[in-house]
Amino acid sequence: MLPRENRQVLLKTRPAGIPQAEHFEIVSRPLPELAQGELLVRNAYLSVEPAMRGWVNSAANYSTPVGLGEVMRGFSAGEVVASRHPGFEEGDLVMGMLGWQEYALTDGKAIRRKVKERDLPLSLSLGVLGINGITAWFALSEVGEPRPGDTVVVSTAAGAVGSAVGQIAKIAGCRTVGIAGGPAKAQLCVEAFGYDIALDYKSATFERDLAAALPGGADVYYDNTAGAISDAVLQHINKGARIVVCGTASVANWEPWPHGPRVERHLLNKAARMQGFLVWDYEHRYEEAVTRLAGWVRDGRLRYREEIVEGIEQAPGSIASLYRGENHGKRLIQLTHR
């Protein structure tokens, strides 16, 4: 029997920086009838992404901000429980931009892919086999262009994207240097994700430690942070280095425009390349990436960590928690349906 009510997380007020729990509210609304061409997904997991900060802020972003009173935009994974859509059947497992809600009624356009890897946990479709892993693979391979023997530096190296980047770089025959926040996360980078060296950017000796870790310079820098960490790394890039700009987590607010050291001289002197990456540009190739990533997960070459909390009530404060660095793995919210 299909449910009558649907609990949803709505954007209540617009934050100026990192969204906090008070910027959201949880409401219960009636589920409308299923129309021809629609399907109903019972979400099992909601994903928490650093990019969500940009999705709710009023500052310019690559996507239209979530409207006030709208369901919070977010990736979810679940099971089709009813379908009047020719492309989906009851029992299909799917992931997509289905929002922070228990049930998602959709015409199918929000679904990114059917989850075919039924031998692996569904939660992975939101992490190492989802946007995080896909981002790591395409950004590193297509923009970073790692070559055997290269030194690859990764910021937020213990995160859902960074942990995959380091392992993919190792598979490509590279030496890897991870940068994370705190000694515990730096240790995790080495012990769980196979980094050759991991540094704590919060350490008073970080810049000296970075120089010691890069005696031969950096060939690829996978930048998830911008800011002071990137300023330090750019001083060590080699000629022809490739800098992948995948995130700006260290910049709390882009209005007014932040000031800092300029990158142009580093790029010019080293004939280096800096390029931004958006995973949406590779949407037509997702299956290619997931097939490769799933193979590495199965044979143990690509490891992952998940931090799963239970209940939709955990959603409102989860983005702020992510930016405080409180997660130790891919942050997911597992739903318990009433």
C-alpha positions in Angstrom: 0.0 0.0 0.0 1.4 3.4 -1.0 1.9 6.1 1.6 -0.3 9.1 1.9 2.1 11.4 3.6 5.6 12.5 2.7 8.1 14.1 5.1 10.3 16.7 3.3 13.2 19.0 4.3 12.4 22.6 3.0 14.7 25.6 2.8 13.1 28.0 5.2 15.5 31.0 5.1 18.5 31.8 2.9 21.9 31.6 4.6 24.7 34.1 3.8 27.4 31.5 4.2 27.3 27.9 5.4 23.7 26.7 6.0 22.8 25.8 9.5 20.0 23.7 10.9 17.8 26.8 11.5 17.7 27.5 7.8 15.6 24.4 7.1 12.3 22.9 8.3 10.8 19.4 8.1 7.2 19.2 7.0 4.7 16.5 6.2 2.7 16.8 3.0 0.2 14.6 1.2 1.5 12.6 -1.7 -0.3 13.4 -4.9 -1.7 10.7 -7.2 0.6 9.1 -9.7 0.0 10.5 -13.2 0.8 8.8 -16.5 4.5 9.1 -17.2 5.5 9.4 -13.5 7.0 7.1 -10.9 7.4 7.1 -7.1 10.7 6.4 -5.4 11.0 5.5 -1.8 14.3 7.1 -0.8 16.6 4.9 1.3 19.5 7.3 1.6 20.0 11.0 1.3 23.4 12.4 0.4 25.2 15.3 2.1 27.5 17.3 -0.2 29.8 20.3 0.3 28.3 21.7 -2.9 25.0 22.1 -1.1 26.3 25.3 0.4 26.3 26.9 -3.1 22.9 25.5 -4.0 21.2 27.5 -1.2 23.2 30.7 -1.2 22.1 33.7 -3.2 25.6 34.2 -4.6 26.2 33.3 -8.2 26.7 29.6 -8.8 26.6 27.0 -11.6 23.0 26.2 -10.7 19.8 28.2 -9.8 19.6 28.6 -6.0 17.0 26.4 -4.2 13.9 28.5 -3.7 12.5 29.4 -0.3 9.9 26.8 0.7 11.2 24.3 -1.8 12.4 20.8 -1.1 16.2 20.9 -0.5 18.0 19.8 -3.6 20.1 16.7 -3.0 21.1 13.3 -4.3 19.1 10.4 -3.1 19.0 6.7 -3.7 16.0 4.3 -3.4 13.6 1.9 -4.9 10.8 2.5 -7.3 7.6 1.5 -5.5 5.1 2.6 -8.2 5.4 3.4 -11.8 3.3 4.7 -14.7 6.5 5.4 -16.6 7.6 3.1 -19.5 11.2 3.3 -18.6 10.9 2.2 -15.0 9.4 -0.8 -13.1 8.6 -1.4 -9.5 11.7 -2.8 -7.8 14.2 -0.8 -9.9 16.9 0.8 -7.8 17.7 4.4 -8.8 19.8 7.4 -7.8 19.4 11.0 -8.8 18.5 14.5 -7.8 15.4 13.4 -5.9 15.7 15.8 -3.0 15.8 15.6 0.8 12.5 13.8 1.2 11.2 10.3 2.1 9.4 9.8 -1.3 10.1 11.4 -4.6 7.4 11.7 -7.3 9.2 12.3 -10.6 8.7 12.1 -14.4 12.1 10.5 -14.5 14.2 13.5 -15.5 15.7 13.8 -12.0 17.0 10.3 -12.1 20.7 10.1 -13.0 21.0 6.3 -13.4 19.5 2.9 -12.5 21.7 1.2 -10.0 22.8 -2.1 -11.6 25.4 -3.1 -9.0 23.0 -5.1 -6.8 26.0 -7.1 -5.3 27.2 -3.9 -3.7 25.5 -1.7 -1.1 22.9 0.8 -2.5 24.6 3.5 -0.4 27.6 3.4 -2.6 25.6 4.9 -5.5 25.7 8.2 -3.6 29.4 7.9 -2.8 32.3 6.1 -4.4 30.0 4.8 -7.2 28.1 8.0 -7.3 28.9 11.7 -7.9 31.9 11.6 -5.6 33.6 8.7 -7.3 32.6 9.9 -10.8 34.0 13.3 -9.9 37.2 11.8 -8.7 37.7 9.7 -11.8 36.9 12.2 -14.5 38.5 15.3 -12.9 41.7 13.4 -12.2 42.0 11.4 -15.4 40.6 14.0 -17.9 41.9 17.3 -16.3 44.7 16.1 -14.1 46.1 13.7 -16.7 48.2 11.7 -14.2 51.2 9.9 -15.6 53.2 7.1 -14.0 55.8 8.6 -11.6 53.9 11.9 -11.2 53.5 13.3 -7.7 49.8 14.1 -7.1 48.7 16.4 -4.3 45.1 16.3 -3.0 43.4 18.6 -0.6 40.6 17.3 1.6 42.2 14.0 1.0 40.2 12.1 3.6 36.8 13.3 2.1 34.5 11.3 -0.2 36.1 12.7 -3.3 39.7 13.2 -2.1 40.0 9.6 -0.7 39.0 8.2 -4.1 41.3 10.6 -6.0 44.3 9.4 -4.0 43.6 5.7 -4.7 42.9 6.3 -8.4 46.2 8.2 -8.6 48.0 5.2 -7.0 46.4 2.8 -9.5 47.8 5.1 -12.2 51.3 4.7 -10.8 51.6 8.0 -9.1 53.1 9.1 -5.8 50.4 10.7 -3.6 50.5 13.4 -1.0 47.3 14.1 0.9 46.3 17.2 2.9 43.6 16.8 5.6 42.4 18.6 8.7 43.8 17.1 11.9 46.2 14.3 12.7 43.4 11.6 12.8 42.3 12.4 9.3 45.9 12.5 8.0 46.5 9.1 9.5 43.3 7.8 7.9 44.6 9.0 4.5 47.7 6.8 4.8 46.2 3.8 6.6 42.8 3.5 4.9 43.3 5.1 1.5 47.0 4.4 0.8 48.4 7.8 0.5 52.2 7.8 0.5 52.3 10.9 2.8 49.5 12.8 4.5 49.8 16.3 6.1 47.7 18.1 8.6 47.0 21.6 7.3 46.1 22.8 10.8 49.7 22.0 12.0 51.9 25.0 12.8 54.6 23.4 10.6 52.4 22.7 7.6 54.2 24.7 5.1 57.6 23.3 6.2 56.1 19.7 6.1 54.7 20.4 2.7 58.1 21.4 1.3 59.7 18.3 2.8 57.0 16.1 1.2 57.5 17.6 -2.2 61.3 17.5 -2.8 60.7 17.0 -6.5 57.6 19.3 -6.7 54.0 18.5 -7.6 52.9 17.5 -11.1 49.2 17.4 -10.3 47.3 19.3 -7.7 43.7 18.3 -7.1 42.2 21.3 -5.3 39.1 20.9 -3.2 39.7 23.9 -0.9 41.2 27.1 -2.6 42.6 29.6 0.0 45.7 29.2 2.0 46.2 25.5 1.4 46.3 26.1 -2.4 48.5 29.1 -2.0 51.1 26.9 -0.2 50.8 24.1 -2.8 51.2 26.3 -5.8 54.6 27.3 -4.7 55.8 23.8 -5.4 54.3 23.0 -8.8 56.5 21.6 -11.5 56.8 22.8 -15.1 53.7 21.7 -17.0 51.7 21.0 -13.8 48.0 20.5 -14.0 45.8 22.0 -11.3 42.2 20.7 -11.0 39.8 23.1 -9.3 37.1 20.9 -7.9 36.0 22.8 -4.8 36.5 26.0 -2.7 35.6 24.6 0.7 37.9 27.0 2.6 36.2 30.1 1.4 33.2 30.8 3.6 31.7 33.6 1.5 32.3 34.9 -2.0 30.6 38.3 -1.3 32.6 40.5 -1.2 35.1 38.8 -3.5 38.0 37.5 -1.3 41.5 38.7 -1.8 44.7 36.7 -1.5 47.9 35.8 -3.3 47.7 35.7 -7.1 48.3 32.5 -9.0 49.2 33.9 -12.4 53.0 34.1 -11.8 53.1 30.4 -10.7 51.2 29.4 -13.8 53.2 31.5 -16.2 56.7 30.6 -14.8 55.9 26.8 -14.8 53.7 26.8 -18.0 51.1 25.2 -15.8 47.4 24.7 -16.4 44.6 25.4 -14.0 41.1 24.2 -15.0 37.8 24.1 -13.2 35.7 20.9 -13.2 31.9 20.3 -13.1 30.8 16.7 -13.0 27.6 17.6 -14.9 29.7 18.0 -18.1 30.3 14.3 -18.0 26.8 13.1 -17.4 26.7 11.2 -20.7 29.6 9.1 -19.5 28.6 8.2 -16.0 28.2 4.5 -16.8 31.7 4.3 -18.1 33.0 5.7 -14.8 30.8 3.5 -12.6 31.7 0.3 -14.4 35.4 1.1 -13.8 35.0 2.2 -10.2 32.8 -0.8 -9.3 35.4 -3.2 -10.6 38.0 -1.6 -8.4 35.7 -1.8 -5.4 35.1 -5.5 -6.0 38.8 -6.3 -6.2 39.7 -4.2 -3.2 41.7 -1.6 -5.0 39.3 1.2 -4.2 38.3 1.4 -0.5 35.7 3.7 1.0 34.4 5.0 4.3 30.8 5.8 5.1 29.3 7.7 8.0 25.6 6.9 8.1 23.2 8.6 10.5 19.6 7.6 10.8 16.4 9.6 10.3 15.4 12.6 8.2 15.7 14.7 11.4 19.5 14.5 10.9 19.3 16.4 7.6 19.0 20.1 8.6 22.3 20.3 10.5 24.3 18.0 8.4 25.8 20.5 5.9 27.2 22.6 8.7 28.6 19.5 10.4 30.3 18.6 7.2 32.0 22.0 7.0 33.1 21.7 10.7 35.0 18.5 9.6 33.0 16.3 11.9 32.5 13.5 9.4 34.8 10.6 9.0 33.7 9.2 5.6 31.0 9.9 3.1 28.0 11.5 5.1 24.7 9.8 4.4 21.3 9.9 6.0 19.4 6.6 6.1 15.7 7.0 6.1 13.3 5.1 8.3 9.8 5.3 6.9 6.8 5.4 9.2 
